[in-house]
């Protein structure tokens, strides 16, 4: 996928943030696809500290496990 804002990435203290699609008409969150896991630090060809990849937990993959944990707690 491509970032909504070109060149955007997660960075320090973004862990746990949502990755979701936006409703085109309202620009409100539509569907949760992931949770920010970690980022890869600086690419040696760049001056930015957080520009070498963002990694997310795949919510659809873990959906039934998450539901099970929620229902038991």
N, CA, C and O atoms as a Tinker XYZ file with bonds, in Angstrom:
   292  protein
     1  N      0.838000   -1.188000    0.000000    73     2
     2  CA     0.000000    0.000000    0.000000    64     1     3
     3  C      0.876000    1.242000    0.000000    63     2     4     5
     4  O      2.051000    1.186000    0.362000    81     3
     5  N      0.307000    2.339000   -0.399000    73     3     6
     6  CA     1.019000    3.617000   -0.405000    64     5     7
     7  C      0.507000    4.497000    0.718000    63     6     8     9
     8  O     -0.675000    4.448000    1.058000    81     7
     9  N      1.395000    5.308000    1.303000    73     7    10
    10  CA     0.949000    6.199000    2.378000    64     9    11
    11  C     -0.011000    7.257000    1.856000    63    10    12    13
    12  O      0.061000    7.648000    0.691000    81    11
    13  N     -0.922000    7.724000    2.731000    73    11    14
    14  CA    -1.839000    8.801000    2.368000    64    13    15
    15  C     -1.035000   10.054000    2.035000    63    14    16    17
    16  O     -1.357000   10.777000    1.092000    81    15
    17  N     -0.001000   10.298000    2.808000    73    15    18
    18  CA     0.895000   11.424000    2.574000    64    17    19
    19  C      2.225000   10.866000    2.084000    63    18    20    21
    20  O      2.868000   10.084000    2.784000    81    19
    21  N      2.635000   11.260000    0.895000    73    19    22
    22  CA     3.876000   10.761000    0.312000    64    21    23
    23  C      5.036000   10.929000    1.278000    63    22    24    25
    24  O      5.220000   12.002000    1.854000    81    23
    25  N      5.815000    9.876000    1.457000    73    23    26
    26  CA     6.976000    9.916000    2.325000    64    25    27
    27  C      6.662000    9.708000    3.799000    63    26    28    29
    28  O      7.561000    9.792000    4.635000    81    27
    29  N      5.392000    9.437000    4.137000    73    27    30
    30  CA     5.048000    9.253000    5.548000    64    29    31
    31  C      5.457000    7.869000    6.024000    63    30    32    33
    32  O      5.610000    6.943000    5.227000    81    31
    33  N      5.628000    7.742000    7.306000    73    31    34
    34  CA     6.094000    6.505000    7.904000    64    33    35
    35  C      5.782000    6.574000    9.391000    63    34    36    37
    36  O      5.572000    7.663000    9.925000    81    35
    37  N      5.748000    5.434000   10.065000    73    35    38
    38  CA     5.654000    5.500000   11.515000    64    37    39
    39  C      7.044000    5.770000   12.064000    63    38    40    41
    40  O      8.044000    5.554000   11.380000    81    39
    41  N      7.101000    6.241000   13.299000    73    39    42
    42  CA     8.383000    6.580000   13.902000    64    41    43
    43  C      8.318000    6.318000   15.406000    63    42    44    45
    44  O      7.458000    5.571000   15.871000    81    43
    45  N      9.210000    6.921000   16.148000    73    43    46
    46  CA     9.285000    6.716000   17.586000    64    45    47
    47  C      7.956000    7.045000   18.249000    63    46    48    49
    48  O      7.329000    8.055000   17.932000    81    47
    49  N      7.531000    6.187000   19.170000    73    47    50
    50  CA     6.317000    6.320000   19.972000    64    49    51
    51  C      5.033000    6.111000   19.168000    63    50    52    53
    52  O      3.951000    6.413000   19.670000    81    51
    53  N      5.122000    5.602000   17.937000    73    51    54
    54  CA     3.936000    5.283000   17.141000    64    53    55
    55  C      3.473000    3.844000   17.357000    63    54    56    57
    56  O      2.410000    3.466000   16.866000    81    55
    57  N      4.241000    3.040000   18.075000    73    55    58
    58  CA     3.865000    1.641000   18.308000    64    57    59
    59  C      2.472000    1.576000   18.906000    63    58    60    61
    60  O      2.146000    2.326000   19.827000    81    59
    61  N      1.647000    0.674000   18.376000    73    59    62
    62  CA     0.287000    0.512000   18.855000    64    61    63
    63  C     -0.729000    1.364000   18.110000    63    62    64    65
    64  O     -1.931000    1.228000   18.336000    81    63
    65  N     -0.269000    2.229000   17.234000    73    63    66
    66  CA    -1.185000    3.078000   16.459000    64    65    67
    67  C     -1.888000    2.253000   15.382000    63    66    68    69
    68  O     -1.343000    1.257000   14.906000    81    67
    69  N     -3.104000    2.669000   14.998000    73    67    70
    70  CA    -3.861000    1.897000   14.013000    64    69    71
    71  C     -3.428000    2.155000   12.569000    63    70    72    73
    72  O     -2.970000    3.245000   12.226000    81    71
    73  N     -3.584000    1.127000   11.734000    73    71    74
    74  CA    -3.455000    1.244000   10.286000    64    73    75
    75  C     -4.835000    0.911000    9.744000    63    74    76    77
    76  O     -5.299000   -0.220000    9.884000    81    75
    77  N     -5.489000    1.874000    9.130000    73    75    78
    78  CA    -6.863000    1.671000    8.680000    64    77    79
    79  C     -7.102000    2.353000    7.343000    63    78    80    81
    80  O     -6.324000    3.203000    6.910000    81    79
    81  N     -8.190000    1.963000    6.703000    73    79    82
    82  CA    -8.623000    2.639000    5.485000    64    81    83
    83  C     -9.551000    3.774000    5.891000    63    82    84    85
    84  O    -10.171000    3.731000    6.953000    81    83
    85  N     -9.641000    4.775000    5.050000    73    83    86
    86  CA   -10.537000    5.901000    5.301000    64    85    87
    87  C    -11.741000    5.815000    4.372000    63    86    88    89
    88  O    -11.620000    5.423000    3.211000    81    87
    89  N    -12.894000    6.183000    4.897000    73    87    90
    90  CA   -14.092000    6.306000    4.076000    64    89    91
    91  C    -13.881000    7.504000    3.167000    63    90    92    93
    92  O    -13.575000    8.597000    3.642000    81    91
    93  N    -14.041000    7.309000    1.869000    73    91    94
    94  CA   -13.751000    8.382000    0.901000    64    93    95
    95  C    -14.603000    9.628000    1.110000    63    94    96    97
    96  O    -14.111000   10.742000    0.931000    81    95
    97  N    -15.860000    9.467000    1.481000    73    95    98
    98  CA   -16.736000   10.628000    1.635000    64    97    99
    99  C    -16.489000   11.384000    2.942000    63    98   100   101
   100  O    -16.488000   12.615000    2.948000    81    99
   101  N    -16.282000   10.673000    4.035000    73    99   102
   102  CA   -16.184000   11.327000    5.347000    64   101   103
   103  C    -14.760000   11.473000    5.851000    63   102   104   105
   104  O    -14.508000   12.244000    6.777000    81   103
   105  N    -13.820000   10.739000    5.251000    73   103   106
   106  CA   -12.415000   10.705000    5.709000    64   105   107
   107  C    -12.304000   10.188000    7.139000    63   106   108   109
   108  O    -11.351000   10.516000    7.847000    81   107
   109  N    -13.272000    9.385000    7.566000    73   107   110
   110  CA   -13.238000    8.750000    8.890000    64   109   111
   111  C    -12.742000    7.315000    8.738000    63   110   112   113
   112  O    -12.882000    6.727000    7.665000    81   111
   113  N    -12.163000    6.741000    9.801000    73   111   114
   114  CA   -11.690000    5.352000    9.720000    64   113   115
   115  C    -12.810000    4.409000    9.288000    63   114   116   117
   116  O    -13.942000    4.506000    9.762000    81   115
   117  N    -12.470000    3.500000    8.383000    73   115   118
   118  CA   -13.453000    2.577000    7.825000    64   117   119
   119  C    -13.193000    1.137000    8.274000    63   118   120   121
   120  O    -14.119000    0.442000    8.693000    81   119
   121  N    -11.964000    0.696000    8.190000    73   119   122
   122  CA   -11.636000   -0.697000    8.525000    64   121   123
   123  C    -10.223000   -0.775000    9.093000    63   122   124   125
   124  O     -9.282000   -0.253000    8.496000    81   123
   125  N    -10.074000   -1.421000   10.237000    73   123   126
   126  CA    -8.762000   -1.585000   10.873000    64   125   127
   127  C     -8.037000   -2.767000   10.229000    63   126   128   129
   128  O     -8.543000   -3.889000   10.231000    81   127
   129  N     -6.859000   -2.511000    9.684000    73   127   130
   130  CA    -6.068000   -3.557000    9.027000    64   129   131
   131  C     -4.827000   -3.945000    9.808000    63   130   132   133
   132  O     -4.335000   -5.065000    9.663000    81   131
   133  N     -4.313000   -3.049000   10.627000    73   131   134
   134  CA    -3.080000   -3.373000   11.329000    64   133   135
   135  C     -2.852000   -2.471000   12.523000    63   134   136   137
   136  O     -3.521000   -1.455000   12.710000    81   135
   137  N     -1.879000   -2.883000   13.327000    73   135   138
   138  CA    -1.438000   -2.100000   14.474000    64   137   139
   139  C      0.068000   -1.928000   14.324000    63   138   140   141
   140  O      0.791000   -2.897000   14.094000    81   139
   141  N      0.538000   -0.684000   14.456000    73   139   142
   142  CA     1.959000   -0.390000   14.278000    64   141   143
   143  C      2.789000   -1.240000   15.236000    63   142   144   145
   144  O      2.576000   -1.220000   16.449000    81   143
   145  N      3.720000   -1.972000   14.682000    73   143   146
   146  CA     4.573000   -2.857000   15.455000    64   145   147
   147  C      5.939000   -2.227000   15.707000    63   146   148   149
   148  O      6.353000   -2.055000   16.853000    81   147
   149  N      6.630000   -1.886000   14.628000    73   147   150
   150  CA     7.936000   -1.249000   14.748000    64   149   151
   151  C      8.306000   -0.615000   13.416000    63   150   152   153
   152  O      7.653000   -0.846000   12.398000    81   151
   153  N      9.361000    0.186000   13.440000    73   151   154
   154  CA     9.865000    0.804000   12.218000    64   153   155
   155  C     11.337000    0.481000   12.104000    63   154   156   157
   156  O     12.001000    0.178000   13.096000    81   155
   157  N     11.835000    0.548000   10.902000    73   155   158
   158  CA    13.250000    0.332000   10.656000    64   157   159
   159  C     13.923000    1.700000   10.579000    63   158   160   161
   160  O     13.449000    2.593000    9.876000    81   159
   161  N     15.004000    1.857000   11.287000    73   159   162
   162  CA    15.672000    3.159000   11.377000    64   161   163
   163  C     16.264000    3.613000   10.053000    63   162   164   165
   164  O     16.073000    2.974000    9.018000    81   163
   165  N     16.954000    4.679000   10.101000    73   163   166
   166  CA    17.463000    5.432000    8.965000    64   165   167
   167  C     18.079000    4.580000    7.852000    63   166   168   169
   168  O     18.901000    3.693000    8.079000    81   167
   169  N     17.634000    4.902000    6.654000    73   167   170
   170  CA    18.252000    4.378000    5.442000    64   169   171
   171  C     19.541000    5.176000    5.250000    63   170   172   173
   172  O     19.522000    6.399000    5.383000    81   171
   173  N     20.636000    4.529000    4.946000    73   171   174
   174  CA    21.912000    5.248000    4.838000    64   173   175
   175  C     21.909000    6.322000    3.746000    63   174   176   177
   176  O     22.782000    7.190000    3.734000    81   175
   177  N     20.944000    6.273000    2.837000    73   175   178
   178  CA    20.862000    7.269000    1.760000    64   177   179
   179  C     19.925000    8.429000    2.093000    63   178   180   181
   180  O     19.598000    9.219000    1.208000    81   179
   181  N     19.492000    8.549000    3.332000    73   179   182
   182  CA    18.514000    9.568000    3.691000    64   181   183
   183  C     18.935000   10.323000    4.944000    63   182   184   185
   184  O     19.745000    9.841000    5.737000    81   183
   185  N     18.371000   11.515000    5.108000    73   183   186
   186  CA    18.625000   12.315000    6.308000    64   185   187
   187  C     17.561000   12.105000    7.376000    63   186   188   189
   188  O     17.723000   12.569000    8.505000    81   187
   189  N     16.475000   11.414000    7.041000    73   187   190
   190  CA    15.383000   11.195000    7.987000    64   189   191
   191  C     15.645000    9.963000    8.841000    63   190   192   193
   192  O     16.206000    8.979000    8.360000    81   191
   193  N     15.239000   10.015000   10.109000    73   191   194
   194  CA    15.523000    8.925000   11.039000    64   193   195
   195  C     14.552000    7.747000   10.887000    63   194   196   197
   196  O     14.917000    6.613000   11.198000    81   195
   197  N     13.346000    7.989000   10.423000    73   195   198
   198  CA    12.326000    6.936000   10.377000    64   197   199
   199  C     11.828000    6.703000    8.953000    63   198   200   201
   200  O     10.634000    6.850000    8.690000    81   199
   201  N     12.704000    6.351000    8.051000    73   199   202
   202  CA    12.289000    6.254000    6.659000    64   201   203
   203  C     12.680000    4.936000    5.989000    63   202   204   205
   204  O     12.795000    4.874000    4.765000    81   203
   205  N     12.882000    3.904000    6.769000    73   203   206
   206  CA    13.365000    2.661000    6.168000    64   205   207
   207  C     12.363000    1.520000    6.349000    63   206   208   209
   208  O     12.757000    0.354000    6.395000    81   207
   209  N     11.093000    1.840000    6.451000    73   207   210
   210  CA    10.076000    0.801000    6.534000    64   209   211
   211  C      9.273000    0.830000    7.819000    63   210   212   213
   212  O      9.797000    1.083000    8.903000    81   211
   213  N      7.981000    0.561000    7.663000    73   211   214
   214  CA     7.052000    0.451000    8.785000    64   213   215
   215  C      6.492000   -0.964000    8.788000    63   214   216   217
   216  O      6.244000   -1.539000    7.728000    81   215
   217  N      6.296000   -1.519000    9.961000    73   215   218
   218  CA     5.824000   -2.891000   10.066000    64   217   219
   219  C      4.623000   -2.943000   10.998000    63   218   220   221
   220  O      4.630000   -2.355000   12.079000    81   219
   221  N      3.581000   -3.665000   10.556000    73   219   222
   222  CA     2.311000   -3.700000   11.268000    64   221   223
   223  C      1.879000   -5.138000   11.533000    63   222   224   225
   224  O      2.177000   -6.042000   10.752000    81   223
   225  N      1.166000   -5.338000   12.657000    73   223   226
   226  CA     0.514000   -6.611000   12.929000    64   225   227
   227  C     -0.703000   -6.706000   12.023000    63   226   228   229
   228  O     -1.457000   -5.742000   11.894000    81   227
   229  N     -0.901000   -7.854000   11.396000    73   227   230
   230  CA    -1.987000   -8.087000   10.443000    64   229   231
   231  C     -3.273000   -8.447000   11.195000    63   230   232   233
   232  O     -3.449000   -9.595000   11.603000    81   231
   233  N     -4.177000   -7.466000   11.380000    73   231   234
   234  CA    -5.411000   -7.681000   12.142000    64   233   235
   235  C     -6.315000   -8.751000   11.512000    63   234   236   237
   236  O     -6.790000   -9.626000   12.236000    81   235
   237  N     -6.573000   -8.719000   10.191000    73   235   238
   238  CA    -7.427000   -9.774000    9.620000    64   237   239
   239  C     -6.877000  -11.181000    9.880000    63   238   240   241
   240  O     -7.654000  -12.110000   10.104000    81   239
   241  N     -5.563000  -11.350000    9.853000    73   239   242
   242  CA    -4.962000  -12.665000   10.105000    64   241   243
   243  C     -5.240000  -13.138000   11.530000    63   242   244   245
   244  O     -5.514000  -14.318000   11.746000    81   243
   245  N     -5.171000  -12.235000   12.495000    73   243   246
   246  CA    -5.348000  -12.591000   13.901000    64   245   247
   247  C     -6.765000  -12.351000   14.410000    63   246   248   249
   248  O     -6.993000  -12.461000   15.614000    81   247
   249  N     -7.720000  -12.031000   13.553000    73   247   250
   250  CA    -9.067000  -11.641000   13.963000    64   249   251
   251  C     -9.705000  -12.616000   14.951000    63   250   252   253
   252  O    -10.159000  -12.201000   16.017000    81   251
   253  N     -9.746000  -13.898000   14.615000    73   251   254
   254  CA   -10.435000  -14.872000   15.481000    64   253   255
   255  C     -9.713000  -15.060000   16.811000    63   254   256   257
   256  O    -10.367000  -15.281000   17.831000    81   255
   257  N     -8.420000  -14.981000   16.829000    73   255   258
   258  CA    -7.666000  -15.064000   18.081000    64   257   259
   259  C     -7.983000  -13.845000   18.955000    63   258   260   261
   260  O     -8.193000  -13.982000   20.160000    81   259
   261  N     -8.018000  -12.661000   18.351000    73   259   262
   262  CA    -8.358000  -11.444000   19.101000    64   261   263
   263  C     -9.757000  -11.559000   19.691000    63   262   264   265
   264  O     -9.961000  -11.242000   20.863000    81   263
   265  N    -10.727000  -12.010000   18.893000    73   263   266
   266  CA   -12.102000  -12.184000   19.382000    64   265   267
   267  C    -12.139000  -13.160000   20.559000    63   266   268   269
   268  O    -12.842000  -12.924000   21.542000    81   267
   269  N    -11.390000  -14.246000   20.460000    73   267   270
   270  CA   -11.358000  -15.237000   21.531000    64   269   271
   271  C    -10.808000  -14.613000   22.824000    63   270   272   273
   272  O    -11.364000  -14.833000   23.900000    81   271
   273  N     -9.744000  -13.855000   22.724000    73   271   274
   274  CA    -9.144000  -13.214000   23.899000    64   273   275
   275  C    -10.114000  -12.193000   24.502000    63   274   276   277
   276  O    -10.264000  -12.131000   25.723000    81   275
   277  N    -10.768000  -11.398000   23.663000    73   275   278
   278  CA   -11.733000  -10.409000   24.150000    64   277   279
   279  C    -12.890000  -11.094000   24.875000    63   278   280   281
   280  O    -13.320000  -10.639000   25.935000    81   279
   281  N    -13.383000  -12.172000   24.311000    73   279   282
   282  CA   -14.540000  -12.876000   24.895000    64   281   283
   283  C    -14.208000  -13.596000   26.199000    63   282   284   285
   284  O    -15.099000  -13.794000   27.025000    81   283
   285  N    -12.961000  -13.990000   26.406000    73   283   286
   286  CA   -12.589000  -14.681000   27.648000    64   285   287
   287  C    -12.232000  -13.713000   28.759000    63   286   288   289
   288  O    -12.157000  -14.104000   29.924000    81   287
   289  N    -12.012000  -12.469000   28.415000    73   287   290
   290  CA   -11.659000  -11.468000   29.437000    64   289   291
   291  C    -12.854000  -10.596000   29.649000    63   290   292
   292  O    -12.808000   -9.674000   30.464000    81   291
